[in-house]
């Protein structure tokens, strides 16, 4: 070992690399001696170790421990892939959770400091409650009947309106496809679609904005159902997934019933229209994902199990082509208001302008670096002229 190198357990290098889901081939381009570090033949210098820790998004202190840290999600894990639990969470998922927990803790203190009321609907439901009844309660909470929703001209307008109504009901809603404001750290849609952090003062929903807008609607109301149960947790709920977990089946049922009530579905359904055409027609009427329509038609016994999977794959392929063409309107998700949520942003900016929150803390929680960005946001929120 050279005089400038640091002695560490080489298995920690391998653990950190695998934790970041990076291969030796990829990281070796930046760290040519990586293979020797992992084998223990060589040790990195402190500067090399610091750079490595930054590259794999791990606190450098972890690399000086005798054994790898056994990391677990700080909330319940409701995700499954092919009916099996997912194992090690990625740094991107963990850091996103930690960021949102910090924001939630701050907002809870803000609510209590200003003696604002807690939210009665959080934790008001049980798994034994009918998903239909909870869907109707959500309609009342948001004052969003099916008739009102049919007036939306686009899916973007529908999603924006849904998020606005959920925030007006007291929920912090945050949507992003990256970790914080780091455009080099993209969230993996295969790992998770969203999560809910239940709290009677500061309930929070996070949506992975890598998904299509129509699919994000389903995630939004799936996570809202989790809040009704008072359950924090992370999900990869998809309309094409028939989860074995009771809580996920229940939340899926609530989301589907809210977005496309079965009674309305049966009234709108036209038996003489070919299923592929009917899927698109109903999706436009209800402003939902074509996959939600397909799921509802299957549940209404209008589509067989075999045909469901046939049409499902066709729709997944079609949506993939649409998203890759860039016509998905991603600009909607590059705004600060959507990334951290307007409700949270307004509270933080107000508190900062009043001198109750330090600018450095405000910048960290909002994910900004410049004074100009902060004051521009304050003007957008109508807090300053």
C-alpha positions in Angstrom: 0.0 0.0 0.0 1.5 3.4 -1.0 2.0 6.1 1.5 -0.9 8.3 0.2 -3.5 5.5 -0.1 -6.1 4.7 2.5 -6.8 1.3 3.9 -10.5 0.2 3.5 -12.4 -3.0 3.1 -12.3 -3.7 -0.7 -15.8 -5.3 -0.5 -17.1 -1.8 0.3 -16.0 -0.6 -3.1 -17.9 -3.4 -4.8 -20.9 -2.8 -2.6 -21.0 0.9 -3.4 -20.7 0.3 -7.1 -23.4 -2.3 -7.1 -25.6 -0.1 -4.9 -25.3 2.5 -7.6 -26.2 -0.1 -10.2 -23.0 0.6 -12.2 -20.8 -1.9 -13.9 -17.1 -2.2 -13.6 -16.8 -1.4 -17.3 -18.6 1.9 -17.0 -16.9 3.1 -13.8 -13.4 1.9 -15.0 -13.5 4.7 -17.6 -13.4 7.2 -14.8 -11.4 5.0 -12.3 -8.9 2.9 -14.3 -7.7 1.1 -11.1 -11.2 0.1 -10.0 -10.7 -3.6 -10.6 -7.6 -3.5 -8.4 -9.4 -1.6 -5.7 -12.2 -4.2 -5.6 -9.7 -7.1 -5.5 -7.7 -5.5 -2.7 -4.5 -5.4 -4.7 -4.4 -1.6 -4.6 -6.0 1.0 -2.4 -7.3 4.4 -3.5 -6.0 7.7 -2.3 -8.3 9.9 -0.2 -8.9 12.1 -3.1 -9.7 9.2 -5.4 -12.0 7.8 -2.7 -13.8 11.1 -2.4 -14.3 11.2 -6.2 -15.5 7.6 -6.2 -18.0 8.3 -3.4 -19.4 11.2 -5.4 -19.7 9.1 -8.5 -21.7 6.4 -6.8 -23.7 8.7 -4.6 -22.7 7.3 -1.3 -21.6 9.1 1.9 -17.8 8.8 2.0 -18.0 7.7 5.7 -19.7 4.5 4.6 -16.6 3.5 2.8 -14.5 3.5 6.0 -16.8 1.1 7.8 -15.7 -2.5 8.5 -18.8 -3.9 6.6 -21.4 -2.5 4.1 -24.4 -0.7 5.6 -27.6 -2.7 5.5 -29.8 0.0 4.0 -33.6 -0.4 4.1 -36.4 1.9 2.8 -37.6 4.3 5.5 -41.2 3.5 4.5 -43.2 0.4 3.7 -42.3 -1.3 0.4 -45.4 -2.3 -1.6 -43.5 -2.9 -4.9 -43.5 -6.2 -6.6 -42.1 -7.4 -10.0 -43.5 -10.7 -11.2 -45.0 -11.4 -7.8 -41.7 -11.0 -5.9 -40.4 -8.3 -3.6 -37.7 -5.9 -4.8 -34.5 -5.9 -2.8 -31.8 -3.2 -2.6 -33.2 0.3 -3.3 -31.1 2.5 -5.6 -29.4 5.7 -4.3 -31.7 7.7 -6.5 -34.8 6.3 -4.8 -33.3 6.6 -1.3 -32.2 10.2 -1.8 -35.6 11.2 -3.3 -37.3 9.7 -0.2 -34.9 11.5 2.1 -35.5 14.8 0.3 -39.2 14.5 0.5 -39.1 13.5 4.2 -37.1 16.6 4.9 -39.7 18.7 3.1 -42.5 17.0 4.9 -40.9 17.5 8.3 -40.4 21.2 7.6 -44.0 21.6 6.4 -45.4 19.8 9.4 -43.6 22.3 11.7 -44.8 25.2 9.5 -48.4 24.0 9.8 -48.2 23.5 13.6 -46.4 26.9 14.0 -49.2 28.7 12.3 -51.8 26.6 14.2 -53.4 25.3 11.0 -55.8 22.4 11.1 -54.9 18.8 10.5 -56.6 16.8 7.7 -59.4 14.5 8.8 -59.3 12.3 5.7 -55.8 11.0 6.3 -56.2 7.6 8.0 -60.0 7.7 7.8 -60.4 4.5 5.7 -59.8 0.8 6.2 -59.1 -2.0 3.8 -62.6 -3.4 4.7 -64.2 -0.2 3.2 -65.5 -0.4 -0.3 -63.2 1.1 -2.9 -66.3 2.5 -4.6 -67.3 4.4 -1.4 -63.8 5.9 -1.0 -63.7 6.9 -4.7 -66.9 8.8 -4.1 -65.4 10.5 -1.0 -62.5 11.6 -3.1 -64.9 13.1 -5.7 -66.4 15.1 -2.8 -63.1 16.1 -1.3 -61.8 17.4 -4.6 -65.2 18.6 -6.0 -64.5 16.8 -9.2 -67.4 15.0 -10.7 -67.1 12.9 -13.9 -69.0 15.6 -15.8 -66.4 18.2 -14.7 -63.6 16.0 -15.8 -65.0 15.4 -19.2 -64.6 19.1 -19.9 -60.8 18.9 -19.8 -59.5 19.4 -23.3 -56.2 17.4 -22.9 -54.5 14.9 -20.6 -52.1 17.6 -19.6 -54.9 19.9 -18.5 -56.6 17.0 -16.6 -53.4 16.1 -14.7 -52.6 19.7 -13.9 -56.2 20.2 -12.6 -56.1 16.9 -10.6 -52.8 17.9 -8.9 -54.1 21.4 -8.2 -57.3 20.0 -6.5 -55.3 17.5 -4.5 -53.0 20.3 -3.3 -56.0 22.5 -2.5 -57.2 19.6 -0.3 -54.0 20.0 1.8 -51.7 17.4 0.2 -48.2 18.2 -0.9 -47.8 16.8 -4.4 -44.4 16.6 -6.0 -43.5 15.3 -9.5 -40.1 14.8 -11.0 -38.1 12.5 -13.2 -34.8 13.4 -11.5 -33.3 13.4 -8.0 -33.8 16.9 -6.6 -32.6 19.3 -9.3 -29.7 17.0 -10.5 -30.4 16.4 -14.2 -27.8 13.7 -14.3 -29.7 11.5 -11.9 -32.8 10.1 -13.5 -35.4 8.1 -11.6 -36.0 4.6 -12.9 -39.7 4.0 -13.8 -39.1 0.3 -13.5 -38.0 0.8 -9.8 -41.0 2.8 -8.7 -43.9 5.0 -9.9 -44.6 6.9 -6.8 -44.9 7.0 -3.0 -47.0 8.4 -0.3 -45.8 9.8 3.1 -48.9 9.8 5.4 -49.2 12.6 7.9 -52.3 14.4 9.2 -50.6 17.8 8.9 -48.3 17.2 5.9 -49.4 14.3 3.7 -47.1 14.0 0.7 -47.4 12.3 -2.7 -44.5 11.9 -5.0 -45.0 10.9 -8.6 -42.2 9.6 -10.9 -42.6 12.0 -13.9 -40.8 9.6 -16.2 -44.2 8.0 -16.8 -46.8 9.3 -19.2 -49.2 12.0 -18.0 -52.2 9.6 -18.2 -50.4 7.0 -16.2 -49.4 9.5 -13.6 -53.1 10.2 -13.0 -53.4 6.6 -11.9 -50.4 6.9 -9.6 -51.7 10.2 -8.1 -55.0 8.6 -7.0 -53.3 5.3 -6.1 -51.1 7.2 -3.6 -54.1 9.3 -2.4 -55.8 6.1 -1.5 -52.7 5.2 0.6 -53.2 8.5 2.4 -56.8 7.6 3.1 -55.5 4.4 4.8 -52.9 6.4 6.6 -50.2 4.2 5.1 -46.8 5.5 4.0 -45.2 3.4 1.3 -43.6 3.2 -2.1 -45.4 1.7 -5.1 -44.8 0.7 -8.7 -48.6 0.3 -9.2 -49.5 -0.3 -12.8 -52.9 -0.9 -14.3 -51.4 -4.0 -15.9 -50.2 -5.4 -12.6 -52.5 -7.7 -10.7 -50.8 -7.4 -7.3 -51.1 -10.1 -4.7 -50.9 -7.5 -1.9 -54.3 -6.6 -0.5 -53.4 -3.0 0.1 -52.2 -2.5 -3.5 -55.3 -4.2 -4.9 -57.4 -1.9 -2.8 -55.6 1.3 -3.8 -55.7 0.2 -7.4 -59.4 -0.3 -7.2 -59.9 3.1 -5.6 -57.8 4.8 -8.3 -59.6 3.0 -11.2 -63.1 3.7 -9.7 -62.3 7.4 -9.3 -60.8 7.9 -12.7 -63.4 5.7 -14.6 -66.4 4.8 -12.5 -67.8 1.4 -13.5 -71.4 2.7 -13.7 -70.4 5.5 -16.0 -68.2 3.1 -18.0 -71.0 0.7 -18.7 -73.3 3.6 -19.8 -70.6 4.9 -22.2 -69.5 1.6 -23.6 -70.6 0.8 -27.2 -70.8 -2.9 -27.9 -70.7 -2.5 -31.7 -67.3 -0.6 -31.7 -64.1 -2.7 -32.1 -62.2 -2.9 -28.8 -59.1 -1.1 -30.0 -61.2 1.8 -31.2 -63.4 1.7 -28.1 -60.3 1.9 -25.9 -59.2 5.1 -27.6 -62.7 6.6 -27.6 -63.3 6.0 -23.9 -59.8 7.3 -23.1 -60.7 10.6 -24.7 -64.1 10.8 -22.9 -62.7 10.0 -19.4 -59.3 11.7 -20.0 -57.5 8.6 -18.7 -54.8 6.3 -19.9 -55.9 3.8 -22.5 -54.5 1.1 -20.2 -57.0 2.2 -17.5 -59.8 1.9 -20.0 -58.6 -1.6 -21.0 -58.4 -2.6 -17.3 -61.9 -1.4 -16.7 -63.3 -3.2 -19.7 -61.7 -6.4 -18.5 -63.2 -5.9 -15.0 -66.6 -5.3 -16.7 -66.1 -8.6 -18.5 -66.1 -6.9 -21.9 -62.6 -8.2 -22.7 -61.4 -11.7 -22.1 -58.3 -12.5 -20.1 -56.4 -13.5 -23.2 -57.5 -10.5 -25.2 -56.6 -8.2 -22.2 -52.9 -9.1 -22.4 -52.9 -8.9 -26.2 -54.4 -5.4 -26.2 -52.3 -4.4 -23.2 -49.0 -5.1 -25.0 -50.2 -3.3 -28.1 -51.0 -0.2 -26.0 -47.7 -0.4 -24.1 -45.9 -0.4 -27.5 -48.0 2.4 -28.9 -47.4 4.6 -25.8 -43.7 3.9 -25.9 -43.6 5.2 -29.4 -45.5 8.3 -28.5 -43.3 9.1 -25.6 -40.1 8.5 -27.5 -41.3 10.9 -30.2 -41.1 13.8 -27.7 -44.8 14.6 -28.0 -45.5 14.0 -24.3 -45.1 17.6 -23.3 -42.2 17.2 -20.9 -41.9 21.0 -20.3 -44.7 20.8 -17.8 -42.4 18.9 -15.5 -39.4 21.1 -15.7 -41.0 23.8 -13.7 -40.1 24.3 -10.0 -43.7 24.5 -9.0 -44.4 20.9 -10.2 -41.1 19.5 -9.0 -41.6 20.6 -5.4 -45.3 21.3 -5.5 -46.9 24.8 -5.4 -48.3 24.3 -1.9 -44.9 23.5 -0.5 -43.1 26.2 -2.6 -45.5 28.9 -1.5 -45.1 28.0 2.2 -41.3 28.0 2.0 -41.0 31.2 0.0 -43.5 33.0 2.3 -41.6 31.8 5.4 -38.3 32.9 3.9 -39.5 36.3 3.0 -40.9 36.7 6.5 -37.5 35.8 7.9 -38.6 32.6 9.6 -36.5 30.3 7.3 -32.9 30.9 6.3 -32.3 31.4 2.5 -29.8 28.6 2.5 -32.4 26.2 3.9 -35.0 27.5 1.5 -32.7 27.0 -1.5 -31.8 23.4 -0.4 -35.4 22.4 0.0 -36.5 24.0 -3.2 -33.5 22.7 -5.1 -32.4 26.1 -6.4 -29.0 27.9 -6.3 -29.7 31.5 -7.4 -31.4 34.4 -5.8 -32.9 35.3 -9.2 -34.7 31.9 -9.3 -36.1 32.4 -5.8 -37.5 35.8 -6.5 -38.9 34.8 -9.8 -40.7 32.0 -8.1 -42.0 34.4 -5.5 -43.4 36.6 -8.3 -45.0 33.6 -10.0 -46.7 32.7 -6.7 -47.9 36.3 -6.3 -46.0 36.9 -3.1 -44.0 39.9 -4.4 -44.6 42.4 -7.2 
